[in-house]
Amino acid sequence: MTKNFHNYLHENLSIIYKKARKYVSVKSGLETLPEECPYTLEQLLDEDLFPKK
């Protein structure tokens, strides 16, 4: 990942999350999604954040 793209994600994570949250809420009907992203950018980019199947 380029430094510029990483900086873009870091600066815009809350906007990206809010748009994604709205999309998922509309598509799934779920209204209980967290208002704010519960993960840091570093956590989201960590391939080992969630256990592998």
C-alpha positions as CSV (number, residue, x, y, z in Angstrom):
1,M,0.0,0.0,0.0
2,T,1.4,3.4,-0.9
3,K,2.0,6.0,1.8
4,N,-0.5,8.4,0.1
5,F,-3.2,5.8,0.1
6,H,-2.5,4.9,3.7
7,N,-2.7,8.6,4.6
8,Y,-6.0,9.0,2.7
9,L,-7.5,6.0,4.5
10,H,-6.3,7.3,7.9
11,E,-7.7,10.8,7.2
12,N,-11.1,9.5,5.8
13,L,-11.8,6.4,7.9
14,S,-14.7,7.9,9.7
15,I,-16.3,9.1,6.5
16,I,-15.8,5.8,4.8
17,Y,-17.1,3.9,7.8
18,K,-20.3,6.0,8.0
19,K,-21.0,5.5,4.3
20,A,-20.4,1.7,4.6
21,R,-22.5,1.6,7.8
22,K,-25.4,3.3,6.0
23,Y,-25.1,0.9,3.0
24,V,-25.1,-2.2,5.2
25,S,-27.9,-0.9,7.3
26,V,-30.1,-0.4,4.2
27,K,-29.2,-3.7,2.6
28,S,-29.4,-5.8,5.7
29,G,-32.1,-4.0,7.7
30,L,-29.7,-3.9,10.7
31,E,-29.9,-0.8,12.8
32,T,-27.7,-1.8,15.7
33,L,-24.3,-1.2,14.0
34,P,-21.9,0.9,15.9
35,E,-22.1,4.6,15.1
36,E,-18.3,4.9,15.1
37,C,-15.8,2.4,13.6
38,P,-14.8,0.1,16.4
39,Y,-11.4,-0.6,14.9
40,T,-8.3,1.5,14.1
41,L,-7.0,1.6,10.6
42,E,-4.0,-0.5,11.7
43,Q,-6.4,-3.2,13.0
44,L,-8.4,-3.2,9.8
45,L,-5.2,-3.7,7.8
46,D,-3.9,-6.4,10.0
47,E,-4.5,-9.7,8.2
48,D,-4.3,-11.6,11.5
49,L,-7.0,-9.5,13.2
50,F,-9.6,-12.3,12.9
51,P,-8.9,-16.0,13.2
52,K,-8.6,-17.9,10.0
53,K,-11.0,-20.8,9.4
